[in-house]
């Protein structure tokens, strides 16, 4: 284990190290995915949500004009996000 990984003993996660060692590989993968997502959220500017990949690939499939937004205040609000 690397020196950086061993520093977990200096963090609030220290009590969970024994629990992690007893987990299945699949459960550890779930925890790692959660931690990676938390880290990604911490890197994002506050107030901005991360767009899931399945939604990102839909970008550009719909053409919404300024006129459409002027007619529908709900649409305008959504598009301002």
The first five atom37 places (N, CA, C, CB, O) and aatype in JSON, in Angstrom:
{
  "aatype": [20, 20, 20, 20, 20, 20, 20, 20, 20, 20, 20, 20, 20, 20, 20, 20, 20, 20, 20, 20, 20, 20, 20, 20, 20, 20, 20, 20, 20, 20, 20, 20, 20, 20, 20, 20, 20, 20, 20, 20, 20, 20, 20, 20, 20, 20, 20, 20, 20, 20, 20, 20, 20, 20, 20, 20, 20, 20, 20, 20, 20, 20, 20, 20, 20, 20, 20, 20, 20, 20, 20, 20, 20, 20, 20, 20, 20, 20, 20, 20, 20],
  "atom_mask": [
    [1, 1, 1, 1, 1],
    [1, 1, 1, 1, 1],
    [1, 1, 1, 1, 1],
    [1, 1, 1, 1, 1],
    [1, 1, 1, 1, 1],
    [1, 1, 1, 1, 1],
    [1, 1, 1, 1, 1],
    [1, 1, 1, 1, 1],
    [1, 1, 1, 1, 1],
    [1, 1, 1, 1, 1],
    [1, 1, 1, 1, 1],
    [1, 1, 1, 1, 1],
    [1, 1, 1, 1, 1],
    [1, 1, 1, 1, 1],
    [1, 1, 1, 1, 1],
    [1, 1, 1, 1, 1],
    [1, 1, 1, 1, 1],
    [1, 1, 1, 1, 1],
    [1, 1, 1, 1, 1],
    [1, 1, 1, 1, 1],
    [1, 1, 1, 1, 1],
    [1, 1, 1, 1, 1],
    [1, 1, 1, 1, 1],
    [1, 1, 1, 1, 1],
    [1, 1, 1, 1, 1],
    [1, 1, 1, 1, 1],
    [1, 1, 1, 1, 1],
    [1, 1, 1, 1, 1],
    [1, 1, 1, 1, 1],
    [1, 1, 1, 1, 1],
    [1, 1, 1, 1, 1],
    [1, 1, 1, 1, 1],
    [1, 1, 1, 1, 1],
    [1, 1, 1, 1, 1],
    [1, 1, 1, 1, 1],
    [1, 1, 1, 1, 1],
    [1, 1, 1, 1, 1],
    [1, 1, 1, 1, 1],
    [1, 1, 1, 1, 1],
    [1, 1, 1, 1, 1],
    [1, 1, 1, 1, 1],
    [1, 1, 1, 1, 1],
    [1, 1, 1, 1, 1],
    [1, 1, 1, 1, 1],
    [1, 1, 1, 1, 1],
    [1, 1, 1, 1, 1],
    [1, 1, 1, 1, 1],
    [1, 1, 1, 1, 1],
    [1, 1, 1, 1, 1],
    [1, 1, 1, 1, 1],
    [1, 1, 1, 1, 1],
    [1, 1, 1, 1, 1],
    [1, 1, 1, 1, 1],
    [1, 1, 1, 1, 1],
    [1, 1, 1, 1, 1],
    [1, 1, 1, 1, 1],
    [1, 1, 1, 1, 1],
    [1, 1, 1, 1, 1],
    [1, 1, 1, 1, 1],
    [1, 1, 1, 1, 1],
    [1, 1, 1, 1, 1],
    [1, 1, 1, 1, 1],
    [1, 1, 1, 1, 1],
    [1, 1, 1, 1, 1],
    [1, 1, 1, 1, 1],
    [1, 1, 1, 1, 1],
    [1, 1, 1, 1, 1],
    [1, 1, 1, 1, 1],
    [1, 1, 1, 1, 1],
    [1, 1, 1, 1, 1],
    [1, 1, 1, 1, 1],
    [1, 1, 1, 1, 1],
    [1, 1, 1, 1, 1],
    [1, 1, 1, 1, 1],
    [1, 1, 1, 1, 1],
    [1, 1, 1, 1, 1],
    [1, 1, 1, 1, 1],
    [1, 1, 1, 1, 1],
    [1, 1, 1, 1, 1],
    [1, 1, 1, 1, 1],
    [1, 1, 1, 1, 1]
  ],
  "atom_positions": [
    [[0.85, -1.17, 0.0], [0.0, 0.0, 0.0], [0.9, 1.24, 0.0], [-0.97, 0.0, 1.23], [1.91, 1.28, 0.71]],
    [[0.54, 2.22, -0.78], [1.36, 3.43, -0.89], [1.29, 4.25, 0.4], [0.9, 4.28, -2.07], [0.38, 4.09, 1.21]],
    [[2.26, 5.11, 0.56], [2.3, 5.98, 1.74], [1.06, 6.87, 1.79], [3.58, 6.85, 1.74], [0.52, 7.13, 2.86]],
    [[0.62, 7.34, 0.62], [-0.57, 8.19, 0.58], [-1.8, 7.42, 1.04], [-0.79, 8.76, -0.82], [-2.61, 7.95, 1.8]],
    [[-1.94, 6.19, 0.58], [-3.09, 5.38, 0.99], [-3.06, 5.08, 2.48], [-3.12, 4.06, 0.2], [-4.11, 5.01, 3.13]],
    [[-1.88, 4.92, 3.04], [-1.77, 4.63, 4.46], [-2.15, 5.83, 5.32], [-0.37, 4.2, 4.8], [-2.43, 5.68, 6.51]],
    [[-2.16, 7.0, 4.73], [-2.55, 8.21, 5.47], [-4.04, 8.22, 5.79], [-2.19, 9.45, 4.68], [-4.51, 9.14, 6.47]],
    [[-4.79, 7.23, 5.32], [-6.21, 7.15, 5.65], [-6.39, 7.09, 7.17], [-6.85, 5.92, 4.98], [-7.43, 7.49, 7.7]],
    [[-5.36, 6.59, 7.86], [-5.42, 6.5, 9.33], [-5.48, 7.88, 9.98], [-4.2, 5.73, 9.86], [-5.86, 8.0, 11.14]],
    [[-5.12, 8.91, 9.23], [-5.13, 10.29, 9.74], [-6.45, 11.0, 9.42], [-3.97, 11.07, 9.15], [-6.61, 12.18, 9.75]],
    [[-7.38, 10.3, 8.8], [-8.63, 10.93, 8.37], [-9.82, 10.41, 9.18], [-8.87, 10.68, 6.88], [-9.68, 9.45, 9.93]],
    [[-10.98, 11.04, 9.03], [-12.18, 10.54, 9.7], [-12.61, 9.15, 9.21], [-13.32, 11.52, 9.5], [-13.46, 8.52, 9.84]],
    [[-12.05, 8.69, 8.1], [-12.39, 7.37, 7.57], [-11.63, 6.23, 8.27], [-12.12, 7.32, 6.08], [-11.91, 5.06, 8.0]],
    [[-10.69, 6.55, 9.14], [-9.85, 5.54, 9.79], [-10.66, 4.4, 10.42], [-9.01, 6.2, 10.85], [-10.26, 3.25, 10.27]],
    [[-11.76, 4.67, 11.12], [-12.5, 3.56, 11.73], [-13.09, 2.57, 10.72], [-13.61, 4.11, 12.58], [-13.46, 1.45, 11.08]],
    [[-13.16, 2.97, 9.46], [-13.8, 2.12, 8.45], [-12.81, 1.23, 7.7], [-14.54, 2.98, 7.46], [-13.22, 0.43, 6.86]],
    [[-11.52, 1.35, 7.99], [-10.54, 0.57, 7.23], [-10.73, -0.93, 7.41], [-9.14, 0.96, 7.63], [-10.63, -1.69, 6.45]],
    [[-11.01, -1.37, 8.63], [-11.22, -2.81, 8.86], [-12.49, -3.27, 8.14], [-11.33, -3.12, 10.38], [-12.52, -4.37, 7.59]],
    [[-13.5, -2.45, 8.16], [-14.74, -2.78, 7.45], [-14.49, -2.92, 5.96], [-15.81, -1.7, 7.7], [-14.99, -3.86, 5.33]],
    [[-13.71, -2.01, 5.39], [-13.4, -2.06, 3.96], [-12.64, -3.33, 3.6], [-12.59, -0.83, 3.55], [-12.89, -3.93, 2.56]],
    [[-11.71, -3.74, 4.46], [-10.92, -4.95, 4.18], [-11.8, -6.2, 4.16], [-9.8, -5.12, 5.22], [-11.46, -7.18, 3.51]],
    [[-12.92, -6.17, 4.87], [-13.82, -7.32, 4.91], [-14.89, -7.31, 3.82], [-14.48, -7.38, 6.24], [-15.7, -8.23, 3.74]],
    [[-14.9, -6.27, 2.98], [-15.93, -6.15, 1.95], [-15.56, -6.94, 0.69], [-16.15, -4.67, 1.59], [-14.4, -7.23, 0.43]],
    [[-16.59, -7.27, -0.06], [-16.36, -7.94, -1.35], [-15.79, -6.94, -2.35], [-17.68, -8.57, -1.89], [-15.9, -5.73, -2.16]],
    [[-15.2, -7.46, -3.4], [-14.65, -6.6, -4.46], [-15.73, -5.72, -5.07], [-13.99, -7.46, -5.57], [-15.49, -4.55, -5.36]],
    [[-16.93, -6.27, -5.25], [-18.04, -5.5, -5.83], [-18.45, -4.35, -4.9], [-19.25, -6.42, -6.1], [-18.7, -3.24, -5.37]],
    [[-18.51, -4.61, -3.6], [-18.88, -3.56, -2.66], [-17.81, -2.47, -2.61], [-19.1, -4.15, -1.27], [-18.13, -1.28, -2.51]],
    [[-16.55, -2.87, -2.68], [-15.47, -1.88, -2.71], [-15.58, -1.02, -3.96], [-14.09, -2.59, -2.65], [-15.35, 0.19, -3.91]],
    [[-15.93, -1.63, -5.09], [-16.11, -0.87, -6.34], [-17.22, 0.16, -6.18], [-16.43, -1.83, -7.51], [-17.1, 1.28, -6.68]],
    [[-18.29, -0.2, -5.5], [-19.4, 0.73, -5.27], [-18.91, 1.91, -4.43], [-20.59, 0.01, -4.57], [-19.22, 3.07, -4.74]],
    [[-18.16, 1.62, -3.38], [-17.63, 2.69, -2.52], [-16.69, 3.58, -3.32], [-16.89, 2.09, -1.29], [-16.74, 4.81, -3.18]],
    [[-15.84, 3.0, -4.14], [-14.9, 3.78, -4.95], [-15.64, 4.68, -5.95], [-13.94, 2.84, -5.7], [-15.25, 5.83, -6.16]],
    [[-16.69, 4.16, -6.54], [-17.48, 4.96, -7.46], [-18.08, 6.16, -6.73], [-18.6, 4.11, -8.11], [-18.06, 7.28, -7.24]],
    [[-18.62, 5.91, -5.54], [-19.17, 7.0, -4.74], [-18.11, 8.04, -4.43], [-19.76, 6.45, -3.43], [-18.35, 9.24, -4.6]],
    [[-16.94, 7.61, -4.0], [-15.87, 8.55, -3.67], [-15.42, 9.35, -4.88], [-14.68, 7.8, -3.07], [-15.17, 10.55, -4.78]],
    [[-15.32, 8.7, -6.03], [-14.94, 9.42, -7.26], [-15.98, 10.47, -7.63], [-14.76, 8.43, -8.43], [-15.62, 11.57, -8.06]],
    [[-17.25, 10.14, -7.46], [-18.3, 11.1, -7.78], [-18.3, 12.27, -6.79], [-19.68, 10.41, -7.78], [-18.52, 13.41, -7.19]],
    [[-18.05, 11.99, -5.53], [-17.96, 13.06, -4.53], [-16.8, 13.98, -4.87], [-17.8, 12.48, -3.1], [-16.91, 15.2, -4.75]],
    [[-15.68, 13.41, -5.29], [-14.52, 14.23, -5.66], [-14.84, 15.09, -6.89], [-13.3, 13.34, -5.94], [-14.45, 16.25, -6.94]],
    [[-15.53, 14.53, -7.86], [-15.9, 15.29, -9.06], [-16.83, 16.44, -8.7], [-16.56, 14.37, -10.11], [-16.71, 17.54, -9.23]],
    [[-17.77, 16.18, -7.79], [-18.69, 17.23, -7.36], [-17.94, 18.34, -6.63], [-19.78, 16.66, -6.46], [-18.28, 19.51, -6.76]],
    [[-16.92, 17.97, -5.86], [-16.14, 18.97, -5.12], [-15.36, 19.87, -6.08], [-15.18, 18.28, -4.14], [-15.07, 21.02, -5.75]],
    [[-15.01, 19.36, -7.26], [-14.27, 20.14, -8.24], [-15.16, 21.09, -9.03], [-13.54, 19.22, -9.19], [-14.68, 22.02, -9.67]],
    [[-16.48, 20.84, -8.99], [-17.4, 21.66, -9.78], [-17.71, 22.96, -9.04], [-18.71, 20.89, -10.07], [-17.72, 22.98, -7.81]],
    [[-17.95, 24.05, -9.78], [-18.38, 25.28, -9.12], [-19.7, 25.04, -8.39], [-18.52, 26.44, -10.15], [-20.56, 24.3, -8.87]],
    [[-19.85, 25.66, -7.25], [-21.09, 25.45, -6.49], [-22.29, 25.95, -7.28], [-21.02, 26.16, -5.12], [-22.19, 26.91, -8.04]],
    [[-23.4, 25.27, -7.08], [-24.62, 25.64, -7.78], [-24.78, 24.97, -9.13], [-24.66, 27.11, -7.95], [-25.85, 25.06, -9.74]],
    [[-23.76, 24.31, -9.61], [-23.83, 23.62, -10.91], [-23.97, 22.14, -10.67], [-22.58, 23.92, -11.77], [-23.24, 21.56, -9.86]],
    [[-24.89, 21.52, -11.36], [-25.07, 20.08, -11.25], [-24.32, 19.38, -12.37], [-26.57, 19.7, -11.29], [-24.15, 19.91, -13.46]],
    [[-23.87, 18.19, -12.07], [-23.2, 17.4, -13.09], [-24.26, 16.75, -13.97], [-22.26, 16.32, -12.45], [-25.23, 16.17, -13.47]],
    [[-24.09, 16.86, -15.27], [-25.03, 16.29, -16.22], [-24.61, 14.85, -16.51], [-25.11, 17.13, -17.54], [-23.47, 14.61, -16.92]],
    [[-25.52, 13.88, -16.29], [-25.16, 12.49, -16.57], [-24.79, 12.28, -18.04], [-26.33, 11.56, -16.19], [-25.29, 12.98, -18.92]],
    [[-23.92, 11.32, -18.29], [-23.43, 11.06, -19.65], [-24.56, 10.76, -20.61], [-22.45, 9.89, -19.64], [-24.52, 11.18, -21.77]],
    [[-25.6, 10.04, -20.15], [-26.7, 9.71, -21.06], [-27.46, 10.96, -21.52], [-27.66, 8.74, -20.39], [-28.08, 10.94, -22.58]],
    [[-27.43, 12.04, -20.72], [-28.06, 13.29, -21.14], [-27.12, 14.12, -22.01], [-28.5, 14.1, -19.91], [-27.56, 14.79, -22.94]],
    [[-25.82, 14.07, -21.69], [-24.86, 14.83, -22.49], [-24.89, 14.4, -23.95], [-23.45, 14.66, -21.94], [-24.74, 15.24, -24.84]],
    [[-25.08, 13.11, -24.2], [-25.08, 12.66, -25.59], [-26.34, 13.11, -26.35], [-24.96, 11.14, -25.65], [-26.39, 12.99, -27.57]],
    [[-27.34, 13.63, -25.65], [-28.55, 14.12, -26.29], [-28.44, 15.58, -26.71], [-29.73, 13.94, -25.35], [-29.3, 16.09, -27.44]],
    [[-27.39, 16.26, -26.24], [-27.21, 17.67, -26.6], [-27.16, 17.84, -28.11], [-25.93, 18.24, -25.96], [-26.56, 17.03, -28.82]],
    [[-27.79, 18.88, -28.58], [-27.77, 19.18, -29.99], [-28.86, 18.48, -30.78], [-26.45, 18.83, -30.55], [-28.99, 18.7, -31.99]],
    [[-29.65, 17.63, -30.12], [-30.7, 16.91, -30.84], [-31.98, 17.73, -30.96], [-30.99, 15.59, -30.13], [-32.85, 17.43, -31.77]],
    [[-32.08, 18.78, -30.14], [-33.27, 19.63, -30.15], [-32.83, 21.06, -30.43], [-34.06, 19.54, -28.8], [-31.83, 21.52, -29.89]],
    [[-33.59, 21.74, -31.25], [-33.27, 23.13, -31.57], [-34.32, 24.03, -30.94], [-33.19, 23.35, -33.11], [-35.45, 24.1, -31.42]],
    [[-33.95, 24.71, -29.86], [-34.87, 25.61, -29.18], [-34.43, 27.04, -29.47], [-34.92, 25.34, -27.64], [-33.28, 27.41, -29.22]],
    [[-35.35, 27.82, -29.99], [-35.02, 29.19, -30.37], [-35.37, 30.16, -29.24], [-35.75, 29.58, -31.65], [-36.07, 29.81, -28.29]],
    [[-34.86, 31.38, -29.37], [-35.19, 32.45, -28.41], [-36.7, 32.69, -28.42], [-34.42, 33.76, -28.74], [-37.29, 32.99, -27.38]],
    [[-37.3, 32.57, -29.58], [-38.75, 32.77, -29.71], [-39.51, 31.71, -28.91], [-39.17, 32.73, -31.2], [-40.5, 32.02, -28.24]],
    [[-39.05, 30.46, -28.97], [-39.68, 29.39, -28.19], [-39.61, 29.69, -26.7], [-38.99, 28.03, -28.49], [-40.58, 29.49, -25.97]],
    [[-38.46, 30.18, -26.27], [-38.3, 30.49, -24.85], [-39.14, 31.69, -24.44], [-36.83, 30.76, -24.53], [-39.64, 31.75, -23.32]],
    [[-39.31, 32.65, -25.34], [-40.13, 33.83, -25.03], [-41.59, 33.43, -24.84], [-40.0, 34.88, -26.14], [-42.31, 34.07, -24.07]],
    [[-42.03, 32.39, -25.53], [-43.41, 31.93, -25.44], [-43.66, 31.08, -24.2], [-43.77, 31.14, -26.67], [-44.8, 30.97, -23.75]],
    [[-42.61, 30.47, -23.64], [-42.8, 29.52, -22.54], [-41.81, 29.83, -21.42], [-42.62, 28.06, -23.04], [-40.62, 29.55, -21.54]],
    [[-42.31, 30.41, -20.32], [-41.43, 30.81, -19.23], [-40.76, 29.62, -18.54], [-42.2, 31.63, -18.22], [-39.65, 29.73, -18.03]],
    [[-41.45, 28.47, -18.52], [-40.86, 27.28, -17.92], [-39.67, 26.78, -18.75], [-41.92, 26.17, -17.79], [-38.63, 26.41, -18.2]],
    [[-39.84, 26.78, -20.05], [-38.76, 26.39, -20.94], [-37.58, 27.34, -20.8], [-39.25, 26.37, -22.4], [-36.43, 26.91, -20.76]],
    [[-37.87, 28.63, -20.71], [-36.81, 29.64, -20.55], [-36.04, 29.39, -19.25], [-37.41, 31.07, -20.55], [-34.81, 29.48, -19.23]],
    [[-36.75, 29.07, -18.19], [-36.1, 28.8, -16.91], [-35.19, 27.57, -17.0], [-37.16, 28.59, -15.8], [-34.06, 27.59, -16.5]],
    [[-35.67, 26.53, -17.63], [-34.88, 25.31, -17.79], [-33.64, 25.58, -18.63], [-35.73, 24.19, -18.44], [-32.55, 25.09, -18.31]],
    [[-33.78, 26.34, -19.68], [-32.65, 26.58, -20.59], [-31.6, 27.5, -19.97], [-33.15, 27.19, -21.89], [-30.45, 27.52, -20.41]],
    [[-31.99, 28.27, -18.95], [-31.03, 29.16, -18.28], [-30.12, 28.41, -17.33], [-31.76, 30.24, -17.53], [-29.11, 28.97, -16.9]],
    [[-30.44, 27.17, -16.98], [-29.64, 26.39, -16.02], [-28.28, 26.09, -16.56], [-30.34, 25.09, -15.67], [-27.48, 25.44, -15.88]]
  ]
}
